[in-house]
Amino acid sequence: LLQRTRCAYFQDLAKACNKRVPGSGCAAVDGVNHDHAVLGHSPHCVATNPSDLCVALAAVDAVVELAGPGGGRTVPVTEFHRLPGDHPELDTVIRPGELITGVLLPPLPRGAVSHYRKVRERASYAFALASVAAVLQLEGGEIRHAAVAFGGLAHRPWRARRTETALLGTRPSQESVARAVEAELAEAVPLRDNAYKVSLARDLATQVLGSLSTTA
């Protein structure tokens, strides 16, 4: 949950990085940005969240429990990590002095099926170029519950709300699933080197949702 959202420029002390030194600039914006964000980024940071676990947690509506000097509170995991905005040095909404004390996993709808799939450049110890976590529940051949989250595309796990809305109440087909996925990815703003991520995520999500719709 608390991995830094980062890229290679964060680790290169010779390069500008607003996450490492706020106000210094982002070398990745005009540099090599093959691995970087296509959703939710800002001119101040284009890094992607590296977590696999948090993408799955986002798709199942997990809730993070926090405790600190002001008492306890809960935050949906979809809101726990921040988008970069003007302050990419702030990864999460944790306040000074707070600790994570638990993660709550609500039960999935009865009969729901789920899957997580990740694409990376090598077999081990590699961050996702794109990943998808999805949950589907069908009743009478129609989608009654849909949850989709992308990894590797944004500064935080990206919950695909437009895709979910487009899927609800439909009888899934290759065409309807593809349209629903495109409803989310139409908002992508690729950088110079990473437009391939949009089509990669589109294909990955379409495959995962298509597979789930035949087993739900």
KESE-579898 format. One record per residue (C-alpha): residue number from 1; x, y, z. Coordinates in steps of 0.02 Angstrom, whole numbers, plus 50000, padded with zeros to 5 digits. Layout:
BEGIN
+-----+-------+-------+-------+
| num |    xx |    yy |    zz |
+-----+-------+-------+-------+
| NUM |     X |     Y |     Z |
...
+-----+-------+-------+-------+
REM end
This chain:
BEGIN
+-----+-------+-------+-------+
| num |    xx |    yy |    zz |
+-----+-------+-------+-------+
|   1 | 50000 | 50000 | 50000 |
|   2 | 50141 | 50121 | 50039 |
|   3 | 50258 | 50092 | 49894 |
|   4 | 50316 | 50257 | 49822 |
|   5 | 50240 | 50300 | 49654 |
|   6 | 50400 | 50324 | 49555 |
|   7 | 50497 | 50303 | 49394 |
|   8 | 50680 | 50289 | 49344 |
|   9 | 50701 | 50478 | 49353 |
|  10 | 50656 | 50474 | 49538 |
|  11 | 50807 | 50362 | 49566 |
|  12 | 50926 | 50463 | 49456 |
|  13 | 50994 | 50603 | 49564 |
|  14 | 51062 | 50693 | 49411 |
|  15 | 50886 | 50718 | 49340 |
|  16 | 50746 | 50834 | 49392 |
|  17 | 50605 | 50752 | 49490 |
|  18 | 50465 | 50845 | 49578 |
|  19 | 50428 | 50691 | 49681 |
|  20 | 50605 | 50686 | 49749 |
|  21 | 50635 | 50875 | 49755 |
|  22 | 50472 | 50973 | 49744 |
|  23 | 50483 | 51115 | 49619 |
|  24 | 50633 | 51045 | 49526 |
|  25 | 50536 | 50989 | 49372 |
|  26 | 50493 | 50822 | 49291 |
|  27 | 50626 | 50752 | 49175 |
|  28 | 50509 | 50615 | 49115 |
|  29 | 50387 | 50735 | 49031 |
|  30 | 50511 | 50770 | 48890 |
|  31 | 50624 | 50621 | 48923 |
|  32 | 50605 | 50434 | 48897 |
|  33 | 50425 | 50402 | 48951 |
|  34 | 50391 | 50229 | 48881 |
|  35 | 50333 | 50163 | 49051 |
|  36 | 50237 | 50315 | 49110 |
|  37 | 50058 | 50370 | 49139 |
|  38 | 49922 | 50396 | 49009 |
|  39 | 49782 | 50438 | 49132 |
|  40 | 49771 | 50567 | 49272 |
|  41 | 49947 | 50636 | 49253 |
|  42 | 50000 | 50818 | 49267 |
|  43 | 50145 | 50924 | 49200 |
|  44 | 50225 | 50897 | 49371 |
|  45 | 50233 | 50706 | 49368 |
|  46 | 50194 | 50564 | 49248 |
|  47 | 50249 | 50415 | 49354 |
|  48 | 50137 | 50263 | 49380 |
|  49 | 50093 | 50173 | 49540 |
|  50 | 50190 | 50008 | 49543 |
|  51 | 50073 | 49903 | 49649 |
|  52 | 49984 | 49746 | 49590 |
|  53 | 49892 | 49719 | 49755 |
|  54 | 49814 | 49892 | 49757 |
|  55 | 49738 | 49869 | 49584 |
|  56 | 49647 | 49714 | 49646 |
|  57 | 49596 | 49803 | 49807 |
|  58 | 49524 | 49947 | 49705 |
|  59 | 49416 | 49827 | 49605 |
|  60 | 49341 | 49748 | 49762 |
|  61 | 49304 | 49914 | 49850 |
|  62 | 49427 | 49886 | 49991 |
|  63 | 49434 | 50014 | 50132 |
|  64 | 49592 | 50069 | 50223 |
|  65 | 49582 | 50093 | 50411 |
|  66 | 49692 | 50231 | 50482 |
|  67 | 49732 | 50284 | 50661 |
|  68 | 49821 | 50441 | 50717 |
|  69 | 49826 | 50584 | 50842 |
|  70 | 49652 | 50639 | 50788 |
|  71 | 49577 | 50465 | 50808 |
|  72 | 49529 | 50333 | 50681 |
|  73 | 49456 | 50352 | 50507 |
|  74 | 49427 | 50250 | 50350 |
|  75 | 49469 | 50291 | 50169 |
|  76 | 49414 | 50193 | 50015 |
|  77 | 49569 | 50120 | 49933 |
|  78 | 49517 | 50208 | 49771 |
|  79 | 49544 | 50374 | 49860 |
|  80 | 49694 | 50323 | 49965 |
|  81 | 49826 | 50362 | 49832 |
|  82 | 49830 | 50537 | 49760 |
|  83 | 49842 | 50596 | 49581 |
|  84 | 49996 | 50706 | 49559 |
|  85 | 49914 | 50875 | 49528 |
|  86 | 50029 | 51013 | 49591 |
|  87 | 50101 | 50907 | 49732 |
|  88 | 50168 | 50741 | 49666 |
|  89 | 50279 | 50724 | 49819 |
|  90 | 50121 | 50673 | 49915 |
|  91 | 50084 | 50493 | 49870 |
|  92 | 49936 | 50460 | 49985 |
|  93 | 49807 | 50548 | 50093 |
|  94 | 49890 | 50488 | 50254 |
|  95 | 49907 | 50632 | 50377 |
|  96 | 50061 | 50663 | 50485 |
|  97 | 50064 | 50539 | 50629 |
|  98 | 49939 | 50417 | 50553 |
|  99 | 49966 | 50230 | 50530 |
| 100 | 49874 | 50099 | 50430 |
| 101 | 49792 | 49981 | 50553 |
| 102 | 49690 | 49872 | 50436 |
| 103 | 49614 | 49842 | 50266 |
| 104 | 49431 | 49793 | 50254 |
| 105 | 49372 | 49684 | 50111 |
| 106 | 49183 | 49688 | 50088 |
| 107 | 49102 | 49530 | 50020 |
| 108 | 49078 | 49521 | 49833 |
| 109 | 48901 | 49504 | 49765 |
| 110 | 48838 | 49325 | 49768 |
| 111 | 48896 | 49231 | 49614 |
| 112 | 49022 | 49363 | 49560 |
| 113 | 49181 | 49309 | 49471 |
| 114 | 49345 | 49403 | 49467 |
| 115 | 49514 | 49402 | 49381 |
| 116 | 49679 | 49497 | 49378 |
| 117 | 49796 | 49502 | 49230 |
| 118 | 49961 | 49593 | 49210 |
| 119 | 50074 | 49630 | 49061 |
| 120 | 50257 | 49668 | 49093 |
| 121 | 50419 | 49672 | 48995 |
| 122 | 50503 | 49527 | 49085 |
| 123 | 50451 | 49378 | 49186 |
| 124 | 50490 | 49435 | 49363 |
| 125 | 50516 | 49588 | 49473 |
| 126 | 50443 | 49706 | 49343 |
| 127 | 50309 | 49838 | 49362 |
| 128 | 50157 | 49821 | 49251 |
| 129 | 50152 | 49906 | 49083 |
| 130 | 49965 | 49881 | 49104 |
| 131 | 49858 | 49774 | 49216 |
| 132 | 49673 | 49745 | 49243 |
| 133 | 49573 | 49685 | 49392 |
| 134 | 49389 | 49652 | 49360 |
| 135 | 49235 | 49586 | 49450 |
| 136 | 49074 | 49538 | 49360 |
| 137 | 48906 | 49473 | 49420 |
| 138 | 48773 | 49419 | 49295 |
| 139 | 48590 | 49381 | 49327 |
| 140 | 48479 | 49317 | 49188 |
| 141 | 48618 | 49350 | 49063 |
| 142 | 48632 | 49535 | 49109 |
| 143 | 48774 | 49619 | 49203 |
| 144 | 48712 | 49673 | 49375 |
| 145 | 48880 | 49718 | 49452 |
| 146 | 49039 | 49773 | 49365 |
| 147 | 49202 | 49835 | 49440 |
| 148 | 49357 | 49869 | 49336 |
| 149 | 49525 | 49941 | 49389 |
| 150 | 49681 | 49974 | 49286 |
| 151 | 49860 | 49969 | 49344 |
| 152 | 50014 | 50037 | 49258 |
| 153 | 49918 | 50180 | 49178 |
| 154 | 49908 | 50313 | 49312 |
| 155 | 49981 | 50384 | 49471 |
| 156 | 49863 | 50274 | 49570 |
| 157 | 49758 | 50119 | 49533 |
| 158 | 49630 | 50184 | 49409 |
| 159 | 49449 | 50134 | 49439 |
| 160 | 49363 | 50131 | 49268 |
| 161 | 49195 | 50206 | 49317 |
| 162 | 49143 | 50246 | 49138 |
| 163 | 49172 | 50065 | 49087 |
| 164 | 49071 | 50002 | 49234 |
| 165 | 48924 | 50117 | 49196 |
| 166 | 48925 | 50064 | 49013 |
| 167 | 48923 | 49879 | 49061 |
| 168 | 48781 | 49882 | 49188 |
| 169 | 48618 | 49811 | 49123 |
| 170 | 48693 | 49746 | 48961 |
| 171 | 48703 | 49571 | 48892 |
| 172 | 48890 | 49558 | 48865 |
| 173 | 48955 | 49535 | 48690 |
| 174 | 49123 | 49568 | 48611 |
| 175 | 49056 | 49732 | 48541 |
| 176 | 48973 | 49794 | 48702 |
| 177 | 49125 | 49753 | 48808 |
| 178 | 49241 | 49840 | 48685 |
| 179 | 49130 | 49996 | 48685 |
| 180 | 49128 | 49999 | 48875 |
| 181 | 49317 | 49987 | 48887 |
| 182 | 49338 | 50122 | 48755 |
| 183 | 49224 | 50237 | 48857 |
| 184 | 49360 | 50246 | 48989 |
| 185 | 49516 | 50243 | 48882 |
| 186 | 49451 | 50382 | 48769 |
| 187 | 49505 | 50497 | 48912 |
| 188 | 49688 | 50442 | 48899 |
| 189 | 49821 | 50571 | 48855 |
| 190 | 49976 | 50474 | 48800 |
| 191 | 50151 | 50546 | 48806 |
| 192 | 50275 | 50538 | 48663 |
| 193 | 50334 | 50360 | 48695 |
| 194 | 50186 | 50271 | 48774 |
| 195 | 50034 | 50279 | 48661 |
| 196 | 50048 | 50089 | 48646 |
| 197 | 49984 | 50077 | 48826 |
| 198 | 49810 | 50131 | 48773 |
| 199 | 49788 | 49989 | 48648 |
| 200 | 49876 | 49868 | 48766 |
| 201 | 49756 | 49910 | 48908 |
| 202 | 49607 | 49905 | 48788 |
| 203 | 49650 | 49730 | 48728 |
| 204 | 49690 | 49669 | 48904 |
| 205 | 49528 | 49733 | 48980 |
| 206 | 49423 | 49669 | 48835 |
| 207 | 49499 | 49496 | 48854 |
| 208 | 49477 | 49491 | 49043 |
| 209 | 49296 | 49552 | 49039 |
| 210 | 49253 | 49440 | 48894 |
| 211 | 49322 | 49290 | 48985 |
| 212 | 49228 | 49333 | 49146 |
| 213 | 49064 | 49358 | 49054 |
| 214 | 49068 | 49178 | 48993 |
| 215 | 49099 | 49108 | 49168 |
| 216 | 48989 | 49222 | 49275 |
+-----+-------+-------+-------+
REM end
